[in-house]
Amino acid sequence: MTVAPRPSHYLDRPSSSGLVDVIDLILDKGLVIDIYIRVSLVGIELLTIDARIVVASVDTYLRFAEAVNRLDLKEDKSEGLPELMQNMRQGGARSKTKGALEGVKETVGEVIDRVTGNDEEEPEPKERPRTRSRTQRRERE
Amino acid sequence: MNGRAPADERACYVYGIVPAGADPSGLEGIGDPPVPVTLVRHRGIAALVSDVVTDRPLGTAADLRGHARVLDTVAAHAAVLPLRFGAVVRDVSAVADDLLAPHEEEFLRALEGLRDTAQFTLRAIYQQDRILRTVLTDREDIARLREEVTALPEEAAYYDRVRLGEMIANEIAAHREADTAIALERLAPLAAAVNASPAADGSGDQAVSASFLVAKTDWDAFEAAAEDLARDWAGYITTRLLGPLAPYDFATDAVAEAAPAEEAP
């Protein structure tokens, strides 16, 4: 085997797992101990159930619809342009749509906050504004 | 008066099972401030535990991170069977007598089977614009529906928008399946076991989520293969590799395989 230095710039190697990754790894995986020796604590059951529900699929679909509607297809024709331009364009569009698909992570965070009582100062759980306006629109229909 | 909780409000938080020779020194567990992690031994095996107060809800971000941090730190140099987050037992004698003693044999065998391995988890995410453009190029019907939906006022097109999103989600799911197959084809030969079930996070732009149990001697080769994959996908898929981690995805099977035939965990 050759020991040539390997540039490692494409693969993201976080030194510690982010919260979303941690939730994925430890909430519904690993050994479960027998219930009769377990001390029950506030929050645990709720936490494990809610974190997996995350978002309804209609919500996911609407996010895709929004994201695809925001795509500027005219720009797509310039696909032979220098990479720099393409990167700039993608960067811009991505930051606009980021809120949509990252709602998922937000939700997981909110679940934890709610379960652990970290949001006590807030009278209502935070809701994504887009979801709210959509609901109102549906009601008007 | 001295600020300490009475004894009955404390319990024993269990992170995982390790060989009795494991060294927990320097490990900081859950809680604020974090408390030291110690071992409760029973013959050849031990549990990684720390004190926990039972009068506060468990599950803050710091708790979750603490649980993973303890297990992953240990996993880098010793075999460990991670417990699912939230395992709390009355006290150390219950850990030894009710958790370790009855399962001693299968824990021991499972740990032996996991020796000198760790889990690596690959999380790959589509770059949203790129995958959406690909979908529109490949599927004329979706591109057409998009045109129709865009032309209508938002209120009128609600159900069309849901349908549009659903079609896109299904098309991306097909890509996901194909890209997962590519990842497995390239990485599975370097792993002792694979678990490619999608992550619970369920976000629609996920390309691949797969966990691999990799022998220490193959860690470098595995990382190199993952790097090659990430390079080939650059600009289209963002690839992240976590690890070495505790074998979260493989512990249950390892114990089940080690268990006496008549007993299910």
Interface residues (C-beta under 8 A of the other chain):
Chain A: R6 S8 Y10 L11 D12 R13 P14 S16 S17 L19 V20 D21 V22 I23 D24 L25 I26 L27 D28 K29 G30 L31 V32 I33 D34 Y36 I37 R38 V39 L41 V42 G43 I44 L47 T48 A51 R52 V54 V55 S57 V58 T60 Y61 L62 R63 F64 A65 E66 A67 V68 N69 L71 L73 D76 Q90 A93 R94 T97 L101 V104 K105 V108 G109 I112 V115 T116 G117 N118 R134 R137 R138 R140 E141
Chain B: A11 V14 G16 I17 T54 R56 P57 L58 G59 T60 A61 L64 R65 H67 A68 R69 L71 D72 L81 P82 L83 R84 F85 G86 A87 V88 V89 R90 A94 D98 L99 T121 R123 Q127 Q128 D129 R130 L132 R133 V135 L136 R146 V149 T150 E154 E155 Y158 R161 V162 R163 L164 G165 E166 I168 A169 I172 A199 A200 D201 G202 S203 G204 D205 S209 E223 A224 A226 E227 L229 A230 R231 W233 A234 T238 T239 R240 L241 L242 L245 Y248 D249 A251 T252 V255 P265
